[in-house]
């Protein structure tokens, strides 16, 4: 039960949400790189927008190494997505 509560609390943490959004972006970009169709690239672009907003929202909440990692990964995935266009 404690693990469930911890997981639930983590999902509400803005930094955790940013990390999850960036991880979804990473997956979407990988899919777009593997299958560079218009639809896959559009899905990756949508994931990019969500990840950018999520990281931006997390900035005001904490100074956390997890946020720095999310920002770095976001920048890398954004570059990878731009190379597909």
MODELLER restraints for C-alpha pairs under 7 A, 6 or more apart:
rsr = mdl.restraints
at = mdl.atoms
rsr.add(forms.Gaussian(group=physical.xy_distance, feature=features.Distance(at['CA:10:A'], at['CA:16:A']), mean=5.95, stdev=0.5))
rsr.add(forms.Gaussian(group=physical.xy_distance, feature=features.Distance(at['CA:11:A'], at['CA:17:A']), mean=6.04, stdev=0.5))
rsr.add(forms.Gaussian(group=physical.xy_distance, feature=features.Distance(at['CA:14:A'], at['CA:57:A']), mean=6.97, stdev=0.5))
rsr.add(forms.Gaussian(group=physical.xy_distance, feature=features.Distance(at['CA:14:A'], at['CA:58:A']), mean=4.85, stdev=0.5))
rsr.add(forms.Gaussian(group=physical.xy_distance, feature=features.Distance(at['CA:15:A'], at['CA:58:A']), mean=5.25, stdev=0.5))
rsr.add(forms.Gaussian(group=physical.xy_distance, feature=features.Distance(at['CA:15:A'], at['CA:66:A']), mean=6.64, stdev=0.5))
rsr.add(forms.Gaussian(group=physical.xy_distance, feature=features.Distance(at['CA:15:A'], at['CA:67:A']), mean=5.67, stdev=0.5))
rsr.add(forms.Gaussian(group=physical.xy_distance, feature=features.Distance(at['CA:17:A'], at['CA:54:A']), mean=6.72, stdev=0.5))
rsr.add(forms.Gaussian(group=physical.xy_distance, feature=features.Distance(at['CA:18:A'], at['CA:51:A']), mean=6.40, stdev=0.5))
rsr.add(forms.Gaussian(group=physical.xy_distance, feature=features.Distance(at['CA:18:A'], at['CA:54:A']), mean=4.83, stdev=0.5))
rsr.add(forms.Gaussian(group=physical.xy_distance, feature=features.Distance(at['CA:18:A'], at['CA:55:A']), mean=4.91, stdev=0.5))
rsr.add(forms.Gaussian(group=physical.xy_distance, feature=features.Distance(at['CA:18:A'], at['CA:58:A']), mean=6.57, stdev=0.5))
rsr.add(forms.Gaussian(group=physical.xy_distance, feature=features.Distance(at['CA:18:A'], at['CA:70:A']), mean=6.61, stdev=0.5))
rsr.add(forms.Gaussian(group=physical.xy_distance, feature=features.Distance(at['CA:19:A'], at['CA:70:A']), mean=5.34, stdev=0.5))
rsr.add(forms.Gaussian(group=physical.xy_distance, feature=features.Distance(at['CA:21:A'], at['CA:50:A']), mean=6.69, stdev=0.5))
rsr.add(forms.Gaussian(group=physical.xy_distance, feature=features.Distance(at['CA:21:A'], at['CA:51:A']), mean=4.79, stdev=0.5))
rsr.add(forms.Gaussian(group=physical.xy_distance, feature=features.Distance(at['CA:21:A'], at['CA:54:A']), mean=6.80, stdev=0.5))
rsr.add(forms.Gaussian(group=physical.xy_distance, feature=features.Distance(at['CA:22:A'], at['CA:51:A']), mean=5.27, stdev=0.5))
rsr.add(forms.Gaussian(group=physical.xy_distance, feature=features.Distance(at['CA:22:A'], at['CA:70:A']), mean=6.22, stdev=0.5))
rsr.add(forms.Gaussian(group=physical.xy_distance, feature=features.Distance(at['CA:22:A'], at['CA:73:A']), mean=6.91, stdev=0.5))
rsr.add(forms.Gaussian(group=physical.xy_distance, feature=features.Distance(at['CA:22:A'], at['CA:74:A']), mean=5.90, stdev=0.5))
rsr.add(forms.Gaussian(group=physical.xy_distance, feature=features.Distance(at['CA:24:A'], at['CA:47:A']), mean=6.76, stdev=0.5))
rsr.add(forms.Gaussian(group=physical.xy_distance, feature=features.Distance(at['CA:25:A'], at['CA:44:A']), mean=6.32, stdev=0.5))
rsr.add(forms.Gaussian(group=physical.xy_distance, feature=features.Distance(at['CA:25:A'], at['CA:47:A']), mean=5.00, stdev=0.5))
rsr.add(forms.Gaussian(group=physical.xy_distance, feature=features.Distance(at['CA:25:A'], at['CA:48:A']), mean=5.80, stdev=0.5))
rsr.add(forms.Gaussian(group=physical.xy_distance, feature=features.Distance(at['CA:25:A'], at['CA:51:A']), mean=6.71, stdev=0.5))
rsr.add(forms.Gaussian(group=physical.xy_distance, feature=features.Distance(at['CA:26:A'], at['CA:77:A']), mean=6.09, stdev=0.5))
rsr.add(forms.Gaussian(group=physical.xy_distance, feature=features.Distance(at['CA:28:A'], at['CA:43:A']), mean=6.65, stdev=0.5))
rsr.add(forms.Gaussian(group=physical.xy_distance, feature=features.Distance(at['CA:28:A'], at['CA:44:A']), mean=4.78, stdev=0.5))
rsr.add(forms.Gaussian(group=physical.xy_distance, feature=features.Distance(at['CA:28:A'], at['CA:47:A']), mean=6.92, stdev=0.5))
rsr.add(forms.Gaussian(group=physical.xy_distance, feature=features.Distance(at['CA:29:A'], at['CA:44:A']), mean=5.35, stdev=0.5))
rsr.add(forms.Gaussian(group=physical.xy_distance, feature=features.Distance(at['CA:29:A'], at['CA:77:A']), mean=6.70, stdev=0.5))
rsr.add(forms.Gaussian(group=physical.xy_distance, feature=features.Distance(at['CA:29:A'], at['CA:81:A']), mean=5.99, stdev=0.5))
rsr.add(forms.Gaussian(group=physical.xy_distance, feature=features.Distance(at['CA:31:A'], at['CA:40:A']), mean=6.74, stdev=0.5))
rsr.add(forms.Gaussian(group=physical.xy_distance, feature=features.Distance(at['CA:32:A'], at['CA:40:A']), mean=4.89, stdev=0.5))
rsr.add(forms.Gaussian(group=physical.xy_distance, feature=features.Distance(at['CA:32:A'], at['CA:41:A']), mean=5.27, stdev=0.5))
rsr.add(forms.Gaussian(group=physical.xy_distance, feature=features.Distance(at['CA:32:A'], at['CA:44:A']), mean=6.75, stdev=0.5))
rsr.add(forms.Gaussian(group=physical.xy_distance, feature=features.Distance(at['CA:48:A'], at['CA:78:A']), mean=6.97, stdev=0.5))
rsr.add(forms.Gaussian(group=physical.xy_distance, feature=features.Distance(at['CA:55:A'], at['CA:71:A']), mean=6.69, stdev=0.5))
